[in-house]
Amino acid sequence: MQCKCGGVLIEGKSTFRRSNKDFTFILENVPALKCLRCDEIKFTDKSLEKLNTLMNRIERDSNEIVTGKPSSNLYDY
């Protein structure tokens, strides 16, 4: 695979970081692709899908803790 800069992407692991108004999510050793030329990190679509699902669950659960009301979306369990 190639990066948009033209460099070669190699498989490895990286740290995924995302901030929200309520929390900061940091997960280490996530499978990723790294460009040898520009050091850009790209996460695979499969990894991003799983990370977004996890973040949505954490956000929902943190809202339940703050408000004391259970989520009406129980399909994630």
N, C-alpha and C positions, 0 to 999 in steps of 0.2 A: 504494500500500500504506500501511497505517497501523500505527503502533507500539501497544503495549498501553496507553501513556499517552494515545493519541489523536493524537499528532503524526504528521506526514508523513515517510515514509522516502524518502531520496534515494539514488541509486546513487553509489558512490565507491570508495575503496580505504582499507584499514586495515592495521594490523599484527596478525598472529596470534601469540599467545604461549601456550605451554603448558609446564609443568614436570613432570618425572617424577623418580623417585628417582635416576635415573642421568644425566639430561641436561635442559637447557632448550632448547626449540625456539622460535626467533623467525623469522618470515617476514614481510617487508614487502611492501606493495603488493598485498595480496590483495583481490579484488573483494568488496565488502561493501555493506550498506545502513546508513545513519546516520539516526537520528531528529533532526529539526530542533528538536524541543522539549526532549527530555531527553538528547540526545547518545548514546543507547545504540547500540551497534554490533551488527548482526546479519549473520552470514555465511550465504550461501545454502546450501541442502542439497547442491548439487553441489560447492561449494567445500569444505564440511565433510567430505564423503565423500573427496575427493582429499587433504585435509590429514590426515585420520585414516589413510588408506592410507600416506601418506608417513611419518607418525610411527611406524606399526607397522613399516615397513621399517627405519627408523633404529634403533628399539629392538631389532629382531631382529639387525641387523648389528652394533650395539654389543655385544650379548650374545655374538655369535660372536667378536668381537675379544677380549673379556675372558676367555671360557672356552676359546677355541681350538678349539671344536667347531662344525662347520657346522650350520646350521639344517636340520631335516628337512622344513621347509615351503618347497619350492622353487617353488611355484605363483605366487609374486609376480614371478618373473623372466621 
